């Protein structure tokens, strides 16, 4: 067994272990961390298969952005794990049925000869990243633009659904701030100051002398 095959088995075993721990971990934060480990091992497998573009996209997009965001959200939400586990066994038969169907489909694809693995693939004159970019921006440019528009609409819809107008928050319209004038901001008011008349205060001296008048 050569070094490449050994690394493949190593990354695959760690990937399977991390994927198993994602669905069996009791702590949501630990599950997200195991999922990040699974993505990193999948990226290493892609590198062994000479798919550099897919490997770097998996690291940058999913591992570096999406999963870190999920981790922060899970940590800030402070989820009640006990409340989430109450309906586990009630939905377990349906989940097991879907898992069996997915496993059967994967077995049919891998073992049923759906792909001709022995067919040689023509080598590209350049690396696969450049070939994929040329294919996306020439033949598949229109589907790529449609996907970009759909993602933009999804982002706007998510922001619109989560935006809530709070009545107790202090909000000032920027247009009102721009149109305001100095006389609207400051008003000079004359204040009349009156002094109270001085009252004589009789203080007896310690030596028994006559009282003196103290000014207020």
Secondary structure, 3 states (H helix, E strand, C coil): CCHHHHHHHHHHHHHHHHHHHHHHCCCHHHHHHHHHHHHHHHHHHHHHCCCHHHHHHHHHHHHHHHHHHHHHHHHHHCCCHHHHCCCHHHHHHHHHHHHHHHHHHHHHHHHCCCCCCCCCCCCCCCCHHHHHHHHHCCCCHHHHHHHHHHHHHHHHHHHHHHCCCCCCCCCCCHHHHHHCCHHHHCCCCCCCCCCCCCCCCEECCCCCCCCEECCC
